[in-house]
Structures are given as C-alpha cells and as structure tokens.
Amino acid sequence: MENSAFYDAGIKKGDVIIRMEGEKFSTSAHSYADISSFVSVNGAEKAKITFSRGEKKFTKIISPKYMESEKRTLFGFTPMSEEITFSN
C-alpha cells in the first residue's frame, strides 16, 4: 500500500514476514491471524519486523502510520495468501 509504514520502510510485494516484536507482544508470523493478533495487542506502537526477500533476511523498526483513507493506524499491507507475503 503506497505511503504506508511498510511501503516507506522498503517492504515490497512478495516479501515474507517472519516475526513481529513489540513492547507489548511478540509473535512469529505463520498466518494472517498472527499478524492481526500482533497489531491488535501492540496497537500504534513501533515494532521490530523481520522479513525475508528471496534468500535474504532483513529486520527493520517500523512505526505504523495513520492512514486517512482507512481512518485508522496501519502498517499497510495486503496478504497475498496464507503465507504472509505482501502486495503494495
């Protein structure tokens, strides 16, 4: 999603989320439900996101952004399948 927190951090379509760590809650990301639970508990707090792109792994600290179009704070991604990959 353009202008989202993930987009601004350089997370691209096809990247796979591996782990999300926040002050209140951390989880391995095996499904969209895992990410939803993380966002629900962690709220608008910054998070350490580990993701893979091909054979490489990356970790970034990302703060969700208020998205006017959605009227809420989001990281800004769309799951492409049960495996957590991203569509921008």
KEFIBA-692950 format. One record per atom (N, C-alpha, C): residue number from 1; atom name; x, y, z. Coordinates in nm, 3 decimals, always signed. Layout:
BEGIN
REC lummar zalo      px      py      pz
REC    NUM   CA       X       Y       Z
...
end
This chain:
BEGIN
REC lummar zalo      px      py      pz
REC      1    N  +0.086  -0.117  +0.000
REC      1   CA  +0.000  +0.000  +0.000
REC      1    C  +0.091  +0.124  +0.000
REC      2    N  +0.081  +0.205  -0.105
REC      2   CA  +0.165  +0.325  -0.114
REC      2    C  +0.143  +0.417  +0.005
REC      3    N  +0.253  +0.483  +0.045
REC      3   CA  +0.253  +0.577  +0.156
REC      3    C  +0.223  +0.513  +0.291
REC      4    N  +0.229  +0.381  +0.299
REC      4   CA  +0.209  +0.311  +0.427
REC      4    C  +0.343  +0.296  +0.499
REC      5    N  +0.338  +0.252  +0.623
REC      5   CA  +0.460  +0.230  +0.701
REC      5    C  +0.548  +0.124  +0.635
REC      6    N  +0.490  +0.013  +0.591
REC      6   CA  +0.569  -0.093  +0.526
REC      6    C  +0.628  -0.042  +0.395
REC      7    N  +0.550  +0.028  +0.317
REC      7   CA  +0.597  +0.082  +0.189
REC      7    C  +0.716  +0.177  +0.214
REC      8    N  +0.700  +0.267  +0.310
REC      8   CA  +0.806  +0.364  +0.341
REC      8    C  +0.933  +0.295  +0.393
REC      9    N  +0.917  +0.179  +0.459
REC      9   CA  +1.031  +0.105  +0.513
REC      9    C  +1.099  +0.018  +0.407
REC     10    N  +1.042  +0.013  +0.286
REC     10   CA  +1.103  -0.063  +0.179
REC     10    C  +1.056  -0.207  +0.169
REC     11    N  +0.953  -0.245  +0.245
REC     11   CA  +0.898  -0.379  +0.232
REC     11    C  +0.820  -0.384  +0.101
REC     12    N  +0.849  -0.488  +0.021
REC     12   CA  +0.795  -0.495  -0.115
REC     12    C  +0.701  -0.612  -0.134
REC     13    N  +0.625  -0.605  -0.242
REC     13   CA  +0.537  -0.714  -0.281
REC     13    C  +0.619  -0.843  -0.290
REC     14    N  +0.570  -0.949  -0.226
REC     14   CA  +0.639  -1.078  -0.227
REC     14    C  +0.727  -1.102  -0.106
REC     15    N  +0.758  -0.997  -0.027
REC     15   CA  +0.835  -1.018  +0.096
REC     15    C  +0.753  -1.101  +0.194
REC     16    N  +0.821  -1.182  +0.273
REC     16   CA  +0.753  -1.272  +0.367
REC     16    C  +0.787  -1.230  +0.510
REC     17    N  +0.684  -1.197  +0.588
REC     17   CA  +0.703  -1.161  +0.729
REC     17    C  +0.736  -1.288  +0.807
REC     18    N  +0.840  -1.280  +0.888
REC     18   CA  +0.883  -1.394  +0.968
REC     18    C  +0.847  -1.374  +1.115
REC     19    N  +0.871  -1.253  +1.166
REC     19   CA  +0.850  -1.225  +1.308
REC     19    C  +0.816  -1.078  +1.328
REC     20    N  +0.731  -1.052  +1.426
REC     20   CA  +0.695  -0.916  +1.466
REC     20    C  +0.716  -0.905  +1.617
REC     21    N  +0.795  -0.805  +1.659
REC     21   CA  +0.823  -0.787  +1.800
REC     21    C  +0.789  -0.645  +1.843
REC     22    N  +0.710  -0.635  +1.950
REC     22   CA  +0.672  -0.505  +2.002
REC     22    C  +0.693  -0.500  +2.152
REC     23    N  +0.665  -0.385  +2.212
REC     23   CA  +0.680  -0.369  +2.357
REC     23    C  +0.581  -0.455  +2.434
REC     24    N  +0.460  -0.471  +2.379
REC     24   CA  +0.354  -0.542  +2.450
REC     24    C  +0.339  -0.688  +2.409
REC     25    N  +0.387  -0.724  +2.289
REC     25   CA  +0.358  -0.857  +2.235
REC     25    C  +0.456  -0.887  +2.122
REC     26    N  +0.498  -1.011  +2.111
REC     26   CA  +0.583  -1.056  +2.000
REC     26    C  +0.528  -1.188  +1.949
REC     27    N  +0.547  -1.213  +1.819
REC     27   CA  +0.498  -1.338  +1.761
REC     27    C  +0.575  -1.373  +1.635
REC     28    N  +0.587  -1.503  +1.611
REC     28   CA  +0.631  -1.549  +1.480
REC     28    C  +0.509  -1.536  +1.390
REC     29    N  +0.531  -1.500  +1.268
REC     29   CA  +0.419  -1.477  +1.175
REC     29    C  +0.402  -1.598  +1.085
REC     30    N  +0.309  -1.686  +1.124
REC     30   CA  +0.281  -1.804  +1.043
REC     30    C  +0.153  -1.786  +0.962
REC     31    N  +0.072  -1.688  +1.000
REC     31   CA  -0.055  -1.668  +0.931
REC     31    C  -0.098  -1.522  +0.946
REC     32    N  -0.198  -1.485  +0.870
REC     32   CA  -0.254  -1.351  +0.882
REC     32    C  -0.311  -1.330  +1.022
REC     33    N  -0.365  -1.436  +1.082
REC     33   CA  -0.419  -1.426  +1.219
REC     33    C  -0.311  -1.387  +1.318
REC     34    N  -0.188  -1.437  +1.300
REC     34   CA  -0.077  -1.400  +1.388
REC     34    C  -0.049  -1.250  +1.379
REC     35    N  -0.048  -1.198  +1.257
REC     35   CA  -0.022  -1.055  +1.238
REC     35    C  -0.137  -0.972  +1.293
REC     36    N  -0.260  -1.015  +1.270
REC     36   CA  -0.377  -0.944  +1.324
REC     36    C  -0.371  -0.938  +1.476
REC     37    N  -0.335  -1.049  +1.539
REC     37   CA  -0.323  -1.052  +1.685
REC     37    C  -0.216  -0.956  +1.732
REC     38    N  -0.103  -0.955  +1.663
REC     38   CA  +0.005  -0.865  +1.699
REC     38    C  -0.041  -0.720  +1.692
REC     39    N  -0.102  -0.682  +1.581
REC     39   CA  -0.147  -0.544  +1.562
REC     39    C  -0.254  -0.508  +1.665
REC     40    N  -0.342  -0.599  +1.695
REC     40   CA  -0.448  -0.576  +1.793
REC     40    C  -0.391  -0.546  +1.931
REC     41    N  -0.290  -0.622  +1.972
REC     41   CA  -0.230  -0.604  +2.105
REC     41    C  -0.130  -0.490  +2.106
REC     42    N  -0.046  -0.481  +2.005
REC     42   CA  +0.061  -0.381  +2.004
REC     42    C  +0.011  -0.241  +1.967
REC     43    N  -0.101  -0.234  +1.898
REC     43   CA  -0.159  -0.105  +1.863
REC     43    C  -0.070  -0.022  +1.774
REC     44    N  -0.060  +0.106  +1.805
REC     44   CA  +0.015  +0.201  +1.722
REC     44    C  +0.161  +0.213  +1.764
REC     45    N  +0.210  +0.121  +1.846
REC     45   CA  +0.349  +0.124  +1.889
REC     45    C  +0.442  +0.073  +1.779
REC     46    N  +0.565  +0.123  +1.778
REC     46   CA  +0.662  +0.075  +1.679
REC     46    C  +0.689  -0.073  +1.702
REC     47    N  +0.737  -0.139  +1.597
REC     47   CA  +0.762  -0.283  +1.603
REC     47    C  +0.889  -0.317  +1.527
REC     48    N  +0.956  -0.421  +1.573
REC     48   CA  +1.070  -0.475  +1.501
REC     48    C  +1.016  -0.586  +1.411
REC     49    N  +1.027  -0.566  +1.280
REC     49   CA  +0.972  -0.659  +1.182
REC     49    C  +1.087  -0.730  +1.112
REC     50    N  +1.084  -0.863  +1.115
REC     50   CA  +1.182  -0.943  +1.042
REC     50    C  +1.110  -1.006  +0.924
REC     51    N  +1.169  -0.991  +0.807
REC     51   CA  +1.107  -1.043  +0.685
REC     51    C  +1.215  -1.097  +0.593
REC     52    N  +1.172  -1.180  +0.498
REC     52   CA  +1.267  -1.233  +0.401
REC     52    C  +1.227  -1.186  +0.261
REC     53    N  +1.330  -1.175  +0.181
REC     53   CA  +1.314  -1.142  +0.038
REC     53    C  +1.409  -1.238  -0.034
REC     54    N  +1.350  -1.338  -0.095
REC     54   CA  +1.434  -1.442  -0.154
REC     54    C  +1.509  -1.516  -0.044
REC     55    N  +1.639  -1.526  -0.058
REC     55   CA  +1.722  -1.596  +0.040
REC     55    C  +1.769  -1.506  +0.155
REC     56    N  +1.746  -1.376  +0.146
REC     56   CA  +1.797  -1.282  +0.245
REC     56    C  +1.692  -1.248  +0.350
REC     57    N  +1.738  -1.224  +0.473
REC     57   CA  +1.651  -1.179  +0.582
REC     57    C  +1.688  -1.037  +0.619
REC     58    N  +1.586  -0.960  +0.657
REC     58   CA  +1.603  -0.821  +0.696
REC     58    C  +1.524  -0.795  +0.823
REC     59    N  +1.569  -0.702  +0.904
REC     59   CA  +1.495  -0.659  +1.022
REC     59    C  +1.492  -0.507  +1.021
REC     60    N  +1.372  -0.452  +1.040
REC     60   CA  +1.355  -0.306  +1.043
REC     60    C  +1.263  -0.269  +1.160
REC     61    N  +1.287  -0.152  +1.216
REC     61   CA  +1.198  -0.095  +1.317
REC     61    C  +1.098  -0.008  +1.241
REC     62    N  +0.969  -0.038  +1.257
REC     62   CA  +0.866  +0.031  +1.180
REC     62    C  +0.756  +0.081  +1.273
REC     63    N  +0.717  +0.205  +1.257
REC     63   CA  +0.603  +0.262  +1.329
REC     63    C  +0.485  +0.267  +1.236
REC     64    N  +0.370  +0.211  +1.277
REC     64   CA  +0.252  +0.220  +1.191
REC     64    C  +0.213  +0.366  +1.168
REC     65    N  +0.147  +0.392  +1.058
REC     65   CA  +0.107  +0.529  +1.022
REC     65    C  -0.045  +0.541  +1.022
REC     66    N  -0.092  +0.660  +1.056
REC     66   CA  -0.235  +0.687  +1.043
REC     66    C  -0.263  +0.704  +0.894
REC     67    N  -0.355  +0.621  +0.845
REC     67   CA  -0.393  +0.626  +0.704
REC     67    C  -0.528  +0.695  +0.693
REC     68    N  -0.528  +0.814  +0.641
REC     68   CA  -0.651  +0.893  +0.629
REC     68    C  -0.758  +0.816  +0.551
REC     69    N  -0.716  +0.747  +0.446
REC     69   CA  -0.812  +0.674  +0.364
REC     69    C  -0.883  +0.563  +0.441
REC     70    N  -0.815  +0.508  +0.543
REC     70   CA  -0.872  +0.400  +0.623
REC     70    C  -0.927  +0.449  +0.757
REC     71    N  -0.894  +0.573  +0.792
REC     71   CA  -0.935  +0.634  +0.919
REC     71    C  -0.885  +0.554  +1.040
REC     72    N  -0.762  +0.498  +1.026
REC     72   CA  -0.701  +0.424  +1.137
REC     72    C  -0.552  +0.409  +1.114
REC     73    N  -0.482  +0.365  +1.217
REC     73   CA  -0.338  +0.345  +1.211
REC     73    C  -0.309  +0.204  +1.162
REC     74    N  -0.222  +0.195  +1.061
REC     74   CA  -0.192  +0.066  +0.997
REC     74    C  -0.043  +0.054  +0.965
REC     75    N  +0.001  -0.070  +0.951
REC     75   CA  +0.132  -0.093  +0.890
REC     75    C  +0.118  -0.080  +0.740
REC     76    N  +0.005  -0.123  +0.685
REC     76   CA  -0.027  -0.103  +0.545
REC     76    C  +0.018  -0.215  +0.454
REC     77    N  -0.051  -0.326  +0.458
REC     77   CA  -0.021  -0.435  +0.368
REC     77    C  -0.148  -0.514  +0.339
REC     78    N  -0.140  -0.594  +0.234
REC     78   CA  -0.248  -0.684  +0.198
REC     78    C  -0.189  -0.823  +0.185
REC     79    N  -0.239  -0.921  +0.263
REC     79   CA  -0.184  -1.056  +0.247
REC     79    C  -0.220  -1.112  +0.110
REC     80    N  -0.125  -1.182  +0.049
REC     80   CA  -0.149  -1.239  -0.083
REC     80    C  -0.198  -1.383  -0.073
REC     81    N  -0.170  -1.450  +0.040
REC     81   CA  -0.210  -1.589  +0.061
REC     81    C  -0.193  -1.620  +0.208
REC     82    N  -0.214  -1.744  +0.248
REC     82   CA  -0.194  -1.782  +0.387
REC     82    C  -0.049  -1.763  +0.427
REC     83    N  +0.046  -1.785  +0.333
REC     83   CA  +0.183  -1.749  +0.359
REC     83    C  +0.187  -1.596  +0.355
REC     84    N  +0.249  -1.533  +0.452
REC     84   CA  +0.241  -1.389  +0.465
REC     84    C  +0.339  -1.322  +0.367
REC     85    N  +0.287  -1.287  +0.250
REC     85   CA  +0.363  -1.209  +0.152
REC     85    C  +0.286  -1.080  +0.131
REC     86    N  +0.346  -0.982  +0.068
REC     86   CA  +0.287  -0.850  +0.061
REC     86    C  +0.258  -0.802  -0.078
REC     87    N  +0.150  -0.730  -0.088
REC     87   CA  +0.111  -0.663  -0.210
REC     87    C  +0.106  -0.514  -0.180
REC     88    N  +0.186  -0.433  -0.247
REC     88   CA  +0.186  -0.288  -0.226
REC     88    C  +0.087  -0.223  -0.319
end
